[in-house]
Structures are given as structure tokens and as C-alpha cells.
Amino acid sequence: MPQPIKVTDCMHRNPLTISAQDNLVNAISIIVENKLTGLTVTDGHGHVVGVLSELDCIQAVLTSLYNEGDPEHVLVEDAMNEDVNACTEDDSIVEVAQAMVSTRQRRRPVVREGRLVGQVSSNNILWALMEYSRRKVHHSGAR
């Protein structure tokens, strides 16, 4: 049977990132313009310090508006989630897919020694799972 595909086989290298000190409106612009579901938040050394999802942005804007504030003054660090579920390049896509489903997260930063080296999205994982499935069916039919 073929080996499960590793994250390195399907991850997006050099994903767009944002700083925790950046303005939330700028982050939202990046997310919308690039049709992303979120961004990985990194420090000046490329270490992952959080993730910012579309839903995090919506919540922060609603909170600001509800409190009669201005979303223009909200920082990424005020909206991001610091509880990061990352994976490594060598992780199995099957295991990452199961973890993504259980946490209902659509993307995972890919890290090496704490530094961001890529990102894997639910779309990447879906493609990789289908490729794995095709290889498995092809391999078992070739007996």
C-alpha cells in the first residue's frame, strides 16, 4: 500500500503573513483581496505567534461597532487566536486532516523549529487525500 502523502507534498510555500502589531483593517484587506480564509501571524523572525481567521475578523469588527469604536483602531493582536495548531512538513495528511476536522479549522501553519515554512489549507488536504485515495485504489487493483 502507498505511504500516506506528507504535508510537504501539498503545502503552500511562502504563505502571506501579517504582524500582530498590524492594523486589522489591513489584515481584512489582504484576506479579501487574496480570497483567503485567514492569515498566519508571525513575529519579525518568522516565528508563528497566532492565527487570524475570517471569523476572528468578523468578531473583532462586530465588537468594535457594538462598543461604538472604530475598527480602524483595532490591531491584529486584539483579534488573533494565540492558540495555534501547527503541523510539520513530515506529518501525514491523514493525521492533519483528522485534526483539522476535529478542531473545525481550515488551515494549519507548517513550522520547522517554530518558524513558518508553509501553510496547508483544507483545499490542499482535500486534493492530497484524493491523490492518496487514487494511489491506494490503483495500487490495490494492480495485484
Phi, psi and omega in degrees: 000142181292151177290144175301143178294140178272160179304322181302336181283344184225000184285156175270121179274150179056053179290157175294141180228175177213156178272150178296334182272359179286161180284138181299321180299322176297317178299316180297319178300316179297315181299312183292312183297328183259006178053049180260163174262357179164181181226151171271135180261125182235158174270185182294349181252007179085008177280139179284125180242352179176178174227150181231113181262167174304317181294324175300318180295315179301314180299317181294319179293315178300317179298316179297313180295319180299323181269017179056034176264185181242117179305338179297338183260006179271136177263158177305318182298337178283340184247339187288162176257121181275350179274089188266129172258100182255169174224174178247167180299331184270357179293147177287138178296330179296314179293319179294319179299316179298319180293320179295320178294317183292330179262354180058038177253141187262358179208154176223130171293144175254122186239153171227117182054040177083351181261143180290127176239353180175186177213144175238132181251170177299327178295316177300316182295317179300315177300313183295321178296321178294320177297317178299315180298316179298317178297319181296314179295315179298316181294317182288333178279347184271006183292000000 
